[in-house]
Amino acid sequence: MNLKDYQYFKKLSELKNFSDTANFFGVSQPTITYSLKRLEDGCGLSLVKRKSYANSLSLTYAGEQLLMHINRILQENDLISVDMERIKREKIMMGWPPIITNYVIPKVFDALRDENLLSAIEPISDGSKELLDKLRNGEIDLSFLGTTVLPQENHLDYQLLKEHHFKFIASTEKDISHIKTVEQLFEEDFISLDERSVHSQVLRRLTEHYNVTPKTMFQTDDYKLMLNLVQANKGISFITETAFQNVPGIQVIDVNIQLPSFYILFVYRHNMIGNGTLGKLMHIFKSVYKK
């Protein structure tokens, strides 16, 4: 196995040009050509289809299949030094998306305290999408995630902590008796979470499906601010029930709309081996919701 050949092939598949790939690595074009020939000889198959213009190419079926394996191999190679540094660290880098963290941590706080693990965690606060990327590339070790789709990646394992649902919400001071249809719902003033949030993405899919447009008067990345504004009857909103459990002054608007589930997950890399501290943390987060 020649990692350099794999790196050349991956970049060649992206740039689709021998000269550009050679320039990227600072090598001669024959170096890329011979590297490809070694891979094709090893596979006994053609991996690229050369095009007649601009020294361009596309991957064959065999090339696409090889690329899938190469991506996995190179990712694991990149994670070797990351994991060695992780083992040297005293702290466990853990992703804490705000809504999920405020829901989960109170439920496991006593268990973490009893095992003297509260000081072992270095919280990394960000959105679930951003934290998933950080988990993939080894920037963090574990993470809570909120998602509408369960992970399908072989190198990630997860524990489903809870399945919640999205809701349309309003202040208990607001009369919602007139809101019976989707159209009437979207005539209301909306206070929404910003475009990066899964809530915004789900809401966008809903508006496209029902051909309606929300009257968004204010957007924020702070879900607590959004809840405060809804409580104060400044507008209605759309959010997972995770965020407003036990929050007074909020009522749910019941309209017949098909909504996806909101999955609360504990996620980690499949091949990650840790010390006793990491093992205890994983045990607590994987077992607490079985009770």
BALOBA-1460 file (C-alpha; in Angstrom, 3 decimals):
// residues 291
<rec num="1" residu="m" x="0.000" y="0.000" z="0.000"/>
<rec num="2" residu="n" x="1.411" y="3.368" z="-1.072"/>
<rec num="3" residu="l" x="-0.284" y="6.263" z="0.691"/>
<rec num="4" residu="k" x="1.257" y="8.758" z="-1.716"/>
<rec num="5" residu="d" x="-0.402" y="6.960" z="-4.652"/>
<rec num="6" residu="y" x="-3.698" y="7.142" z="-2.800"/>
<rec num="7" residu="q" x="-3.244" y="10.867" z="-2.129"/>
<rec num="8" residu="y" x="-2.442" y="11.483" z="-5.795"/>
<rec num="9" residu="f" x="-5.485" y="9.518" z="-6.936"/>
<rec num="10" residu="k" x="-7.826" y="11.314" z="-4.548"/>
<rec num="11" residu="k" x="-6.648" y="14.729" z="-5.730"/>
<rec num="12" residu="l" x="-6.757" y="13.585" z="-9.370"/>
<rec num="13" residu="s" x="-10.390" y="12.577" z="-8.885"/>
<rec num="14" residu="e" x="-11.124" y="16.074" z="-7.532"/>
<rec num="15" residu="l" x="-9.193" y="18.149" z="-10.084"/>
<rec num="16" residu="k" x="-9.800" y="15.768" z="-13.036"/>
<rec num="17" residu="n" x="-6.576" y="16.947" z="-14.593"/>
<rec num="18" residu="f" x="-3.064" y="15.458" z="-14.528"/>
<rec num="19" residu="s" x="-1.225" y="18.773" z="-14.832"/>
<rec num="20" residu="d" x="-3.257" y="20.465" z="-12.094"/>
<rec num="21" residu="t" x="-2.739" y="17.478" z="-9.782"/>
<rec num="22" residu="a" x="1.017" y="17.518" z="-10.405"/>
<rec num="23" residu="n" x="1.139" y="21.259" z="-9.726"/>
<rec num="24" residu="f" x="-0.797" y="20.809" z="-6.493"/>
<rec num="25" residu="f" x="1.815" y="18.375" z="-5.140"/>
<rec num="26" residu="g" x="4.801" y="20.126" z="-6.728"/>
<rec num="27" residu="v" x="5.798" y="17.072" z="-8.786"/>
<rec num="28" residu="s" x="6.106" y="16.325" z="-12.494"/>
<rec num="29" residu="q" x="3.112" y="15.171" z="-14.526"/>
<rec num="30" residu="p" x="4.765" y="11.774" z="-15.244"/>
<rec num="31" residu="t" x="4.863" y="11.199" z="-11.465"/>
<rec num="32" residu="i" x="1.060" y="11.324" z="-11.390"/>
<rec num="33" residu="t" x="0.802" y="9.221" z="-14.553"/>
<rec num="34" residu="y" x="3.099" y="6.479" z="-13.187"/>
<rec num="35" residu="s" x="1.275" y="6.552" z="-9.846"/>
<rec num="36" residu="l" x="-2.019" y="5.914" z="-11.610"/>
<rec num="37" residu="k" x="-0.457" y="3.097" z="-13.637"/>
<rec num="38" residu="r" x="0.739" y="1.405" z="-10.433"/>
<rec num="39" residu="l" x="-2.792" y="1.505" z="-9.046"/>
<rec num="40" residu="e" x="-4.325" y="0.216" z="-12.281"/>
<rec num="41" residu="d" x="-1.745" y="-2.591" z="-12.517"/>
<rec num="42" residu="g" x="-2.457" y="-3.542" z="-8.929"/>
<rec num="43" residu="c" x="-6.209" y="-3.620" z="-9.495"/>
<rec num="44" residu="g" x="-6.042" y="-5.137" z="-12.955"/>
<rec num="45" residu="l" x="-8.634" y="-2.570" z="-14.047"/>
<rec num="46" residu="s" x="-8.829" y="0.806" z="-15.710"/>
<rec num="47" residu="l" x="-9.552" y="3.481" z="-13.107"/>
<rec num="48" residu="v" x="-10.022" y="6.589" z="-15.240"/>
<rec num="49" residu="k" x="-11.515" y="7.526" z="-18.597"/>
<rec num="50" residu="r" x="-9.411" y="10.127" z="-20.368"/>
<rec num="51" residu="k" x="-11.262" y="12.836" z="-22.261"/>
<rec num="52" residu="s" x="-10.090" y="14.453" z="-25.441"/>
<rec num="53" residu="y" x="-10.120" y="18.031" z="-24.185"/>
<rec num="54" residu="a" x="-7.916" y="19.918" z="-21.707"/>
<rec num="55" residu="n" x="-6.134" y="16.826" z="-20.370"/>
<rec num="56" residu="s" x="-9.312" y="16.025" z="-18.446"/>
<rec num="57" residu="l" x="-10.721" y="12.729" z="-17.149"/>
<rec num="58" residu="s" x="-13.506" y="10.999" z="-15.236"/>
<rec num="59" residu="l" x="-13.445" y="7.925" z="-12.996"/>
<rec num="60" residu="t" x="-14.576" y="4.513" z="-14.160"/>
<rec num="61" residu="y" x="-16.846" y="2.396" z="-11.979"/>
<rec num="62" residu="a" x="-13.718" y="0.703" z="-10.597"/>
<rec num="63" residu="g" x="-12.166" y="4.109" z="-9.963"/>
<rec num="64" residu="e" x="-15.229" y="5.262" z="-8.024"/>
<rec num="65" residu="q" x="-15.113" y="2.109" z="-5.918"/>
<rec num="66" residu="l" x="-11.390" y="2.478" z="-5.223"/>
<rec num="67" residu="l" x="-11.896" y="6.121" z="-4.275"/>
<rec num="68" residu="m" x="-14.409" y="5.134" z="-1.594"/>
<rec num="69" residu="h" x="-11.802" y="2.902" z="0.035"/>
<rec num="70" residu="i" x="-9.017" y="5.442" z="-0.423"/>
<rec num="71" residu="n" x="-11.057" y="8.136" z="1.313"/>
<rec num="72" residu="r" x="-11.520" y="5.822" z="4.282"/>
<rec num="73" residu="i" x="-7.836" y="4.845" z="4.380"/>
<rec num="74" residu="l" x="-6.619" y="8.445" z="4.189"/>
<rec num="75" residu="q" x="-9.079" y="9.519" z="6.839"/>
<rec num="76" residu="e" x="-7.839" y="6.803" z="9.188"/>
<rec num="77" residu="n" x="-4.236" y="7.778" z="8.419"/>
<rec num="78" residu="d" x="-4.984" y="11.401" z="9.325"/>
<rec num="79" residu="l" x="-6.568" y="10.266" z="12.593"/>
<rec num="80" residu="i" x="-3.491" y="8.324" z="13.783"/>
<rec num="81" residu="s" x="-1.665" y="11.394" z="15.093"/>
<rec num="82" residu="v" x="-4.961" y="12.876" z="16.313"/>
<rec num="83" residu="d" x="-5.682" y="9.822" z="18.445"/>
<rec num="84" residu="m" x="-2.149" y="9.663" z="19.806"/>
<rec num="85" residu="e" x="-2.483" y="13.268" z="20.957"/>
<rec num="86" residu="r" x="-5.918" y="12.519" z="22.401"/>
<rec num="87" residu="i" x="-4.485" y="9.729" z="24.553"/>
<rec num="88" residu="k" x="-1.849" y="12.136" z="25.917"/>
<rec num="89" residu="r" x="-4.522" y="14.662" z="26.896"/>
<rec num="90" residu="e" x="-6.069" y="14.738" z="30.350"/>
<rec num="91" residu="k" x="-9.334" y="16.229" z="29.091"/>
<rec num="92" residu="i" x="-11.991" y="14.589" z="26.917"/>
<rec num="93" residu="m" x="-13.064" y="16.958" z="24.141"/>
<rec num="94" residu="m" x="-16.844" y="16.652" z="23.915"/>
<rec num="95" residu="g" x="-19.339" y="18.364" z="21.640"/>
<rec num="96" residu="w" x="-22.152" y="20.125" z="23.481"/>
<rec num="97" residu="p" x="-24.832" y="21.601" z="21.184"/>
<rec num="98" residu="p" x="-26.725" y="24.075" z="23.403"/>
<rec num="99" residu="i" x="-30.284" y="22.699" z="23.219"/>
<rec num="100" residu="i" x="-29.229" y="19.072" z="23.638"/>
<rec num="101" residu="t" x="-26.745" y="19.842" z="26.400"/>
<rec num="102" residu="n" x="-29.279" y="21.747" z="28.487"/>
<rec num="103" residu="y" x="-31.619" y="18.790" z="28.192"/>
<rec num="104" residu="v" x="-29.146" y="15.925" z="28.772"/>
<rec num="105" residu="i" x="-26.559" y="17.142" z="31.290"/>
<rec num="106" residu="p" x="-28.995" y="17.663" z="34.204"/>
<rec num="107" residu="k" x="-30.055" y="14.042" z="33.750"/>
<rec num="108" residu="v" x="-26.483" y="12.682" z="33.995"/>
<rec num="109" residu="f" x="-24.999" y="15.301" z="36.320"/>
<rec num="110" residu="d" x="-25.164" y="13.147" z="39.464"/>
<rec num="111" residu="a" x="-23.572" y="10.165" z="37.718"/>
<rec num="112" residu="l" x="-20.761" y="12.342" z="36.365"/>
<rec num="113" residu="r" x="-20.201" y="13.910" z="39.795"/>
<rec num="114" residu="d" x="-20.154" y="10.545" z="41.573"/>
<rec num="115" residu="e" x="-17.467" y="9.274" z="39.169"/>
<rec num="116" residu="n" x="-15.436" y="12.528" z="39.477"/>
<rec num="117" residu="l" x="-15.855" y="13.111" z="35.738"/>
<rec num="118" residu="l" x="-17.203" y="16.656" z="35.631"/>
<rec num="119" residu="s" x="-13.698" y="18.119" z="35.444"/>
<rec num="120" residu="a" x="-12.606" y="15.529" z="32.843"/>
<rec num="121" residu="i" x="-14.777" y="17.044" z="30.086"/>
<rec num="122" residu="e" x="-13.695" y="19.959" z="27.911"/>
<rec num="123" residu="p" x="-17.020" y="21.160" z="26.429"/>
<rec num="124" residu="i" x="-17.013" y="22.332" z="22.811"/>
<rec num="125" residu="s" x="-20.161" y="24.324" z="22.104"/>
<rec num="126" residu="d" x="-21.397" y="24.468" z="18.511"/>
<rec num="127" residu="g" x="-24.243" y="23.383" z="16.259"/>
<rec num="128" residu="s" x="-24.838" y="19.686" z="15.638"/>
<rec num="129" residu="k" x="-23.734" y="19.869" z="11.991"/>
<rec num="130" residu="e" x="-20.456" y="21.566" z="12.905"/>
<rec num="131" residu="l" x="-19.817" y="19.150" z="15.770"/>
<rec num="132" residu="l" x="-20.381" y="16.162" z="13.492"/>
<rec num="133" residu="d" x="-17.667" y="17.475" z="11.165"/>
<rec num="134" residu="k" x="-15.325" y="17.956" z="14.141"/>
<rec num="135" residu="l" x="-16.036" y="14.409" z="15.291"/>
<rec num="136" residu="r" x="-15.242" y="13.008" z="11.845"/>
<rec num="137" residu="n" x="-11.855" y="14.705" z="11.639"/>
<rec num="138" residu="g" x="-10.874" y="14.029" z="15.251"/>
<rec num="139" residu="e" x="-11.135" y="17.569" z="16.637"/>
<rec num="140" residu="i" x="-13.452" y="16.225" z="19.345"/>
<rec num="141" residu="d" x="-13.724" y="12.774" z="20.915"/>
<rec num="142" residu="l" x="-17.442" y="12.433" z="21.643"/>
<rec num="143" residu="s" x="-20.523" y="14.516" z="21.021"/>
<rec num="144" residu="f" x="-24.195" y="14.957" z="21.679"/>
<rec num="145" residu="l" x="-26.065" y="15.573" z="18.441"/>
<rec num="146" residu="g" x="-29.568" y="16.563" z="17.442"/>
<rec num="147" residu="t" x="-30.636" y="15.367" z="14.007"/>
<rec num="148" residu="t" x="-33.591" y="14.311" z="11.882"/>
<rec num="149" residu="v" x="-31.549" y="11.534" z="10.206"/>
<rec num="150" residu="l" x="-29.678" y="8.760" z="12.007"/>
<rec num="151" residu="p" x="-25.973" y="8.488" z="11.000"/>
<rec num="152" residu="q" x="-25.211" y="5.968" z="8.260"/>
<rec num="153" residu="e" x="-21.409" y="6.206" z="8.383"/>
<rec num="154" residu="n" x="-19.595" y="2.968" z="9.200"/>
<rec num="155" residu="h" x="-16.873" y="4.713" z="11.199"/>
<rec num="156" residu="l" x="-19.372" y="6.310" z="13.601"/>
<rec num="157" residu="d" x="-21.291" y="4.623" z="16.397"/>
<rec num="158" residu="y" x="-24.153" y="6.218" z="18.250"/>
<rec num="159" residu="q" x="-26.543" y="5.694" z="21.121"/>
<rec num="160" residu="l" x="-30.093" y="6.976" z="20.660"/>
<rec num="161" residu="l" x="-30.833" y="8.836" z="23.886"/>
<rec num="162" residu="k" x="-34.294" y="10.126" z="23.095"/>
<rec num="163" residu="e" x="-36.696" y="10.672" z="20.213"/>
<rec num="164" residu="h" x="-38.432" y="14.019" z="20.428"/>
<rec num="165" residu="h" x="-40.678" y="15.984" z="18.080"/>
<rec num="166" residu="f" x="-40.782" y="19.402" z="16.477"/>
<rec num="167" residu="k" x="-43.542" y="21.747" z="17.587"/>
<rec num="168" residu="f" x="-45.007" y="25.108" z="16.672"/>
<rec num="169" residu="i" x="-45.203" y="27.173" z="19.851"/>
<rec num="170" residu="a" x="-46.783" y="30.384" z="21.089"/>
<rec num="171" residu="s" x="-47.149" y="32.322" z="24.312"/>
<rec num="172" residu="t" x="-49.874" y="31.133" z="26.686"/>
<rec num="173" residu="e" x="-51.092" y="34.726" z="26.481"/>
<rec num="174" residu="k" x="-51.834" y="34.345" z="22.772"/>
<rec num="175" residu="d" x="-55.256" y="33.246" z="21.505"/>
<rec num="176" residu="i" x="-54.522" y="30.470" z="19.024"/>
<rec num="177" residu="s" x="-58.077" y="29.209" z="18.625"/>
<rec num="178" residu="h" x="-58.291" y="30.675" z="15.110"/>
<rec num="179" residu="i" x="-55.207" y="28.754" z="13.863"/>
<rec num="180" residu="k" x="-56.678" y="25.623" z="12.286"/>
<rec num="181" residu="t" x="-54.800" y="25.250" z="8.987"/>
<rec num="182" residu="v" x="-51.257" y="25.434" z="7.683"/>
<rec num="183" residu="e" x="-52.089" y="28.625" z="5.811"/>
<rec num="184" residu="q" x="-53.440" y="30.297" z="8.958"/>
<rec num="185" residu="l" x="-50.358" y="29.188" z="10.887"/>
<rec num="186" residu="f" x="-47.986" y="30.824" z="8.431"/>
<rec num="187" residu="e" x="-49.906" y="34.082" z="8.501"/>
<rec num="188" residu="e" x="-48.492" y="34.606" z="12.014"/>
<rec num="189" residu="d" x="-45.285" y="36.498" z="12.795"/>
<rec num="190" residu="f" x="-42.390" y="34.050" z="13.242"/>
<rec num="191" residu="i" x="-39.367" y="34.309" z="15.510"/>
<rec num="192" residu="s" x="-36.939" y="31.736" z="14.094"/>
<rec num="193" residu="l" x="-33.596" y="30.163" z="14.801"/>
<rec num="194" residu="d" x="-30.954" y="31.082" z="12.244"/>
<rec num="195" residu="e" x="-30.169" y="29.339" z="8.970"/>
<rec num="196" residu="r" x="-27.493" y="27.059" z="10.452"/>
<rec num="197" residu="s" x="-29.902" y="25.248" z="12.765"/>
<rec num="198" residu="v" x="-31.677" y="21.999" z="11.943"/>
<rec num="199" residu="h" x="-34.916" y="23.799" z="12.829"/>
<rec num="200" residu="s" x="-34.446" y="26.246" z="9.984"/>
<rec num="201" residu="q" x="-33.724" y="23.419" z="7.551"/>
<rec num="202" residu="v" x="-36.832" y="21.460" z="8.576"/>
<rec num="203" residu="l" x="-38.988" y="24.578" z="8.438"/>
<rec num="204" residu="r" x="-37.693" y="25.334" z="4.936"/>
<rec num="205" residu="r" x="-38.661" y="21.844" z="3.754"/>
<rec num="206" residu="l" x="-42.132" y="22.318" z="5.252"/>
<rec num="207" residu="t" x="-42.689" y="25.643" z="3.525"/>
<rec num="208" residu="e" x="-41.625" y="24.146" z="0.196"/>
<rec num="209" residu="h" x="-43.929" y="21.157" z="0.680"/>
<rec num="210" residu="y" x="-46.982" y="23.212" z="1.644"/>
<rec num="211" residu="n" x="-46.113" y="26.140" z="-0.652"/>
<rec num="212" residu="v" x="-46.282" y="28.709" z="2.131"/>
<rec num="213" residu="t" x="-43.903" y="31.434" z="3.270"/>
<rec num="214" residu="p" x="-43.296" y="32.189" z="6.973"/>
<rec num="215" residu="k" x="-43.493" y="35.848" z="8.017"/>
<rec num="216" residu="t" x="-40.089" y="35.794" z="9.713"/>
<rec num="217" residu="m" x="-39.728" y="39.029" z="11.668"/>
<rec num="218" residu="f" x="-36.605" y="38.051" z="13.647"/>
<rec num="219" residu="q" x="-33.887" y="35.388" z="13.538"/>
<rec num="220" residu="t" x="-31.380" y="34.428" z="16.220"/>
<rec num="221" residu="d" x="-28.858" y="31.695" z="17.004"/>
<rec num="222" residu="d" x="-29.808" y="31.902" z="20.698"/>
<rec num="223" residu="y" x="-32.701" y="29.545" z="21.380"/>
<rec num="224" residu="k" x="-33.170" y="30.921" z="24.899"/>
<rec num="225" residu="l" x="-33.679" y="34.411" z="23.495"/>
<rec num="226" residu="m" x="-36.173" y="32.973" z="21.023"/>
<rec num="227" residu="l" x="-38.093" y="31.291" z="23.860"/>
<rec num="228" residu="n" x="-38.077" y="34.510" z="25.895"/>
<rec num="229" residu="l" x="-39.570" y="36.410" z="22.959"/>
<rec num="230" residu="v" x="-42.242" y="33.769" z="22.446"/>
<rec num="231" residu="q" x="-43.072" y="33.850" z="26.163"/>
<rec num="232" residu="a" x="-43.460" y="37.629" z="25.871"/>
<rec num="233" residu="n" x="-45.950" y="37.109" z="23.022"/>
<rec num="234" residu="k" x="-43.763" y="38.741" z="20.379"/>
<rec num="235" residu="g" x="-44.406" y="36.012" z="17.827"/>
<rec num="236" residu="i" x="-44.704" y="32.254" z="17.330"/>
<rec num="237" residu="s" x="-41.853" y="29.850" z="16.625"/>
<rec num="238" residu="f" x="-40.855" y="26.353" z="15.526"/>
<rec num="239" residu="i" x="-38.552" y="24.223" z="17.668"/>
<rec num="240" residu="t" x="-38.028" y="20.758" z="19.077"/>
<rec num="241" residu="e" x="-39.836" y="19.985" z="22.316"/>
<rec num="242" residu="t" x="-36.362" y="19.330" z="23.780"/>
<rec num="243" residu="a" x="-35.863" y="23.070" z="24.105"/>
<rec num="244" residu="f" x="-38.971" y="24.064" z="26.031"/>
<rec num="245" residu="q" x="-39.732" y="21.183" z="28.392"/>
<rec num="246" residu="n" x="-40.618" y="22.630" z="31.809"/>
<rec num="247" residu="v" x="-40.484" y="26.173" z="30.390"/>
<rec num="248" residu="p" x="-43.527" y="28.119" z="31.630"/>
<rec num="249" residu="g" x="-45.598" y="30.487" z="29.511"/>
<rec num="250" residu="i" x="-45.473" y="28.437" z="26.294"/>
<rec num="251" residu="q" x="-48.226" y="26.465" z="24.565"/>
<rec num="252" residu="v" x="-48.130" y="24.148" z="21.545"/>
<rec num="253" residu="i" x="-50.064" y="25.022" z="18.399"/>
<rec num="254" residu="d" x="-51.662" y="21.827" z="17.119"/>
<rec num="255" residu="v" x="-51.978" y="21.840" z="13.338"/>
<rec num="256" residu="n" x="-52.187" y="18.731" z="11.176"/>
<rec num="257" residu="i" x="-48.672" y="18.775" z="9.708"/>
<rec num="258" residu="q" x="-46.387" y="15.795" z="9.143"/>
<rec num="259" residu="l" x="-43.117" y="16.533" z="10.962"/>
<rec num="260" residu="p" x="-39.912" y="14.450" z="11.167"/>
<rec num="261" residu="s" x="-38.620" y="13.105" z="14.452"/>
<rec num="262" residu="f" x="-35.819" y="14.869" z="16.279"/>
<rec num="263" residu="y" x="-33.237" y="12.319" z="17.446"/>
<rec num="264" residu="i" x="-31.003" y="13.078" z="20.422"/>
<rec num="265" residu="l" x="-27.800" y="11.079" z="20.008"/>
<rec num="266" residu="f" x="-24.554" y="10.343" z="21.765"/>
<rec num="267" residu="v" x="-22.009" y="9.795" z="18.966"/>
<rec num="268" residu="y" x="-18.396" y="8.619" z="18.848"/>
<rec num="269" residu="r" x="-15.939" y="7.148" z="16.367"/>
<rec num="270" residu="h" x="-16.228" y="3.382" z="15.986"/>
<rec num="271" residu="n" x="-12.534" y="2.510" z="16.351"/>
<rec num="272" residu="m" x="-11.712" y="4.893" z="19.184"/>
<rec num="273" residu="i" x="-9.956" y="3.222" z="22.109"/>
<rec num="274" residu="g" x="-9.684" y="5.255" z="25.264"/>
<rec num="275" residu="n" x="-8.460" y="5.191" z="28.821"/>
<rec num="276" residu="g" x="-10.539" y="4.482" z="31.908"/>
<rec num="277" residu="t" x="-11.934" y="8.013" z="32.020"/>
<rec num="278" residu="l" x="-13.239" y="7.827" z="28.464"/>
<rec num="279" residu="g" x="-14.705" y="4.404" z="29.147"/>
<rec num="280" residu="k" x="-16.589" y="5.656" z="32.204"/>
<rec num="281" residu="l" x="-17.973" y="8.624" z="30.287"/>
<rec num="282" residu="m" x="-19.176" y="6.440" z="27.452"/>
<rec num="283" residu="h" x="-20.799" y="4.017" z="29.881"/>
<rec num="284" residu="i" x="-22.724" y="6.804" z="31.623"/>
<rec num="285" residu="f" x="-24.001" y="8.392" z="28.417"/>
<rec num="286" residu="k" x="-24.912" y="5.038" z="26.855"/>
<rec num="287" residu="s" x="-26.728" y="3.629" z="29.877"/>
<rec num="288" residu="v" x="-28.500" y="6.498" z="31.624"/>
<rec num="289" residu="y" x="-31.528" y="6.471" z="29.300"/>
<rec num="290" residu="k" x="-32.042" y="2.734" z="29.677"/>
<rec num="291" residu="k" x="-33.311" y="3.262" z="33.200"/>
